[in-house]
Amino acid sequence: MKKIHFFKAKCRLGLQNKPIGQKDFNYGVEDAPDFILAEDFLWQLASYRISTFVFPKPEDVSQDRFIPELVRQYGDFRRLIERNLGPGETQVVLGGDHSVTFGAITALLARVPNANDIGYIQIDSHPDMNLYSESATKNWHGMYLRPIVDSFDIPEVEALVPKKLAAKNTWFIGNLVMDPGEEKFFKKQNIRNIDRLHLLRDRISFERELKEFVANFKHLHVSFDVDGLDKTVVSATGIPAEDGLRLDDVWPLFDNLFKHPNLSFDLVEVNPCKPGAAAAVKLAQDILLMLQNS
């Protein structure tokens, strides 16, 4: 049974502009950690601690100060994790928008001496791998992973990641909707991605390959964006997925991944202010219970 340290990342800072095709700014996603870690859920946990970081809202940051403030906030969040994570505790970051993973990974890179010892798995419908110059929206939410695995075209952000995670150490699971620059980068780096169709075609081979991949790393980080699930499963999120993953697809994944002896985990993009919120929150809580009991 794991000793979990929850890091409540109350964040919408990655969404300074409307995502393409969306009518709003995903207002309310920053409140998800409070809803997920409700008192009637916490009593079910055997051992946990909670630390909280409140990011400023993007509308409260002037455009000319946005990049310096972004750098300051995500650097401070990383340092909060570094200061507070105790020996033997499992780092669990609860967002908030998915950009909170930047703080989670930079904290992990800071405490694991060899970056090649870290494997990264993201369950999602978006890769979040744009360069700033290639982003149509200029939302940090869609680019936070690029500086983790590659050089980045904002020097202040690049300076936050002196040690990189190798692109070959990453694997994406889900029907990814990619921008042109992301698609080009994935092909160049030969980044693994399995969509639902290929998962269903040969689940046995996929599970064998995934087991072999995970076994290569002393530490495993799993980042789960609920918008990787089909909109019939999770509707209370920023961009509900068309033909996304189903619960039968992800439960076996979590059951296997959570057994890794050195694990960290993100759960992001639940929006408690949207229709279907109760079901999304309950799903998040069920996953966290599985994590603790693994």
C-alpha positions in Angstrom: 0.0 0.0 0.0 1.4 3.3 -1.1 1.9 6.4 1.1 0.6 9.1 -1.1 1.5 12.8 -1.1 -1.1 14.7 -3.0 0.0 18.0 -4.6 -3.1 20.0 -5.3 -2.2 22.1 -8.3 -5.0 24.6 -8.6 -4.2 25.8 -12.1 -5.7 27.3 -15.2 -2.6 29.3 -16.1 -1.9 27.1 -19.2 -5.0 28.4 -20.9 -4.5 32.1 -21.5 -6.4 31.8 -24.8 -9.3 29.8 -26.0 -8.4 26.3 -27.3 -9.1 25.9 -31.0 -12.8 25.0 -31.5 -13.8 25.8 -27.9 -16.1 28.5 -26.7 -14.6 29.0 -23.2 -11.4 28.9 -21.2 -12.3 25.8 -19.2 -13.3 27.9 -16.2 -13.4 25.7 -13.1 -10.7 23.2 -13.9 -8.6 24.8 -11.3 -11.1 23.7 -8.6 -10.9 20.0 -9.4 -8.4 19.1 -6.7 -10.7 20.3 -3.9 -13.6 18.3 -5.3 -11.6 15.1 -5.8 -10.0 15.2 -2.4 -13.3 15.8 -0.6 -13.6 14.8 3.0 -15.9 11.8 2.3 -13.2 10.4 0.0 -10.1 11.1 2.1 -11.4 9.0 5.0 -11.1 5.9 2.7 -7.3 6.4 2.4 -5.0 4.7 4.8 -2.1 7.2 4.5 -1.7 10.5 2.8 -0.4 14.0 3.0 -1.6 17.1 1.1 0.3 20.1 -0.1 -1.4 22.9 -2.1 -0.2 25.4 -4.7 -2.5 28.0 -6.1 -1.5 29.4 -9.5 -2.8 32.9 -10.5 -5.6 33.0 -13.1 -4.4 33.8 -16.6 -6.7 36.8 -16.8 -5.0 38.3 -13.8 -1.6 38.3 -15.5 -0.8 41.1 -18.0 0.3 39.9 -21.5 3.7 41.6 -21.2 4.4 39.8 -17.9 3.0 36.4 -18.9 6.1 34.5 -19.7 8.1 35.8 -16.6 5.1 35.0 -14.4 4.7 31.6 -15.9 8.4 30.8 -15.4 8.2 32.0 -11.8 5.0 30.0 -10.9 6.0 26.7 -12.4 9.5 27.0 -10.9 7.9 27.7 -7.5 5.5 24.7 -7.9 8.5 22.4 -8.7 10.3 23.7 -5.6 7.1 23.0 -3.5 7.2 19.4 -4.5 11.0 19.2 -3.9 10.6 20.6 -0.4 7.6 18.6 0.8 7.8 15.2 -0.7 8.9 12.9 2.1 10.9 9.6 2.0 8.9 6.7 0.8 6.0 8.9 -0.4 4.4 8.6 -3.9 4.2 11.9 -5.7 0.6 12.5 -7.0 -0.1 15.8 -8.7 -3.8 16.7 -9.1 -4.7 19.4 -11.6 -5.9 21.7 -12.8 -5.0 22.0 -16.5 -2.5 19.5 -17.8 0.4 22.0 -17.8 0.9 21.2 -14.1 2.8 18.1 -15.4 5.7 20.5 -16.2 6.2 21.1 -12.5 5.8 17.4 -11.7 8.4 16.3 -14.2 11.0 19.0 -13.5 10.7 18.1 -9.8 11.3 14.4 -10.7 14.2 15.2 -13.0 15.8 17.2 -10.1 15.7 14.3 -7.7 16.5 11.4 -10.0 20.2 11.5 -10.7 20.1 9.9 -14.2 17.3 11.1 -16.5 17.6 7.9 -18.5 16.2 6.0 -15.5 12.8 7.7 -15.9 10.1 6.3 -18.2 7.1 8.5 -19.0 3.6 7.4 -20.1 0.9 9.8 -21.0 -2.7 8.7 -21.4 -4.4 11.5 -23.4 -6.0 12.8 -26.6 -3.4 15.5 -27.1 0.4 15.3 -27.0 1.1 18.9 -25.7 4.4 19.0 -27.7 4.2 22.3 -29.6 7.0 24.8 -29.8 5.9 28.3 -29.0 6.5 29.5 -32.6 4.4 26.7 -34.0 1.4 27.0 -31.6 -1.8 28.4 -33.1 -3.2 29.4 -29.7 0.1 30.2 -27.8 -1.4 28.3 -24.9 1.3 26.9 -22.6 -1.2 24.1 -22.0 -0.3 22.8 -25.4 3.5 23.0 -25.2 4.6 22.2 -21.7 6.0 18.8 -22.6 8.3 20.0 -25.5 10.9 21.6 -23.2 11.0 18.4 -21.1 12.2 16.3 -24.1 13.7 18.9 -26.5 15.2 22.4 -26.7 12.5 25.0 -26.5 12.1 28.4 -28.2 11.5 30.5 -25.0 14.9 30.8 -23.3 13.4 31.5 -19.8 11.4 28.2 -20.0 14.4 26.3 -21.5 16.5 27.4 -18.5 14.0 25.5 -16.2 14.9 22.2 -17.7 18.7 21.8 -17.6 18.3 18.0 -17.7 16.0 16.5 -20.3 13.9 13.4 -20.5 14.8 11.3 -23.6 12.0 11.3 -26.2 12.6 7.5 -26.6 11.6 7.1 -23.0 8.1 8.3 -23.6 5.0 6.4 -24.7 1.6 8.0 -25.4 -1.7 6.0 -25.2 -4.8 7.4 -26.8 -6.2 8.8 -30.0 -3.9 11.8 -30.3 -5.1 14.9 -32.1 -1.8 16.5 -33.2 -0.9 19.9 -34.6 1.4 19.8 -37.7 4.5 20.6 -35.7 3.7 17.9 -33.1 3.1 15.3 -35.8 6.5 16.2 -37.4 8.3 16.0 -34.1 6.7 12.6 -33.2 7.8 11.2 -36.5 11.3 12.6 -36.2 11.8 11.3 -32.7 9.9 8.0 -33.4 7.8 8.6 -30.3 5.6 5.7 -29.4 1.8 6.2 -29.6 -0.8 3.5 -29.6 -4.4 4.5 -30.4 -7.5 2.6 -29.3 -7.9 0.8 -32.6 -4.4 -0.7 -32.4 -4.9 -1.5 -28.7 -8.1 -3.5 -29.5 -6.6 -5.3 -32.5 -3.8 -6.9 -30.5 -4.1 -6.2 -26.8 -1.8 -9.1 -25.8 1.1 -7.8 -27.9 0.5 -4.3 -26.6 0.5 -5.4 -23.0 3.7 -7.4 -23.5 5.5 -4.5 -25.2 4.3 -2.1 -22.5 5.5 -4.4 -19.7 8.9 -4.6 -21.4 9.0 -0.8 -21.8 8.2 -0.2 -18.2 10.7 -2.7 -16.9 13.5 -0.6 -18.5 13.2 2.2 -15.9 13.9 2.6 -12.3 11.2 5.3 -12.0 7.9 5.5 -13.9 5.9 8.6 -14.3 2.3 8.3 -15.5 0.3 11.3 -16.6 -3.4 10.8 -17.1 -5.6 13.4 -18.7 -9.2 12.5 -18.4 -9.9 13.9 -21.9 -8.2 10.8 -23.2 -11.4 9.0 -22.3 -14.4 9.1 -24.6 -17.0 11.8 -24.0 -19.5 9.1 -23.0 -17.2 8.2 -20.1 -16.0 11.7 -19.1 -17.8 14.8 -20.4 -16.8 17.2 -17.6 -13.4 18.2 -19.1 -12.0 20.9 -21.3 -12.2 19.1 -24.7 -14.4 16.0 -24.4 -12.9 13.3 -26.7 -14.7 11.9 -29.8 -14.1 8.1 -30.0 -11.6 8.2 -27.0 -10.6 5.4 -24.7 -13.1 3.4 -22.7 -12.9 2.2 -19.1 -12.2 -1.3 -20.2 -9.2 0.0 -22.0 -7.6 1.9 -19.1 -8.4 -0.2 -16.0 -5.9 -3.0 -17.0 -3.3 -0.3 -17.8 -3.6 1.3 -14.4 -3.6 -2.1 -12.7 -0.3 -2.9 -14.3 1.4 0.5 -14.2 0.6 1.2 -10.6 2.6 -1.9 -9.5 5.9 -0.2 -10.5 8.0 0.2 -7.3 9.0 3.8 -8.0 6.0 5.6 -9.4 4.7 9.2 -9.7 1.3 10.1 -11.1 -0.6 13.1 -12.5 -4.4 13.2 -12.8 -5.7 16.3 -14.6 -8.4 18.1 -16.5 -11.5 17.1 -14.5 -13.8 20.1 -14.5 -16.2 20.1 -11.6 -18.2 23.0 -13.0 -19.3 21.1 -16.2 -22.2 18.7 -16.8 -21.2 15.2 -15.8 -18.9 16.4 -13.0 -20.0 13.9 -10.4 -19.1 11.0 -12.6 -15.7 12.5 -13.5 -14.9 13.1 -9.9 -15.9 9.6 -8.9 -13.8 8.1 -11.6 -10.8 10.1 -10.4 -11.3 9.0 -6.9 -11.6 5.3 -7.9 -8.3 5.6 -9.8 -6.6 7.1 -6.8 -7.9 4.3 -4.6 -6.5 1.8 -7.0 -3.2 3.6 -6.9 -3.0 3.5 -3.1 -3.9 -0.1 -2.9 -1.6 -1.3 -5.7 
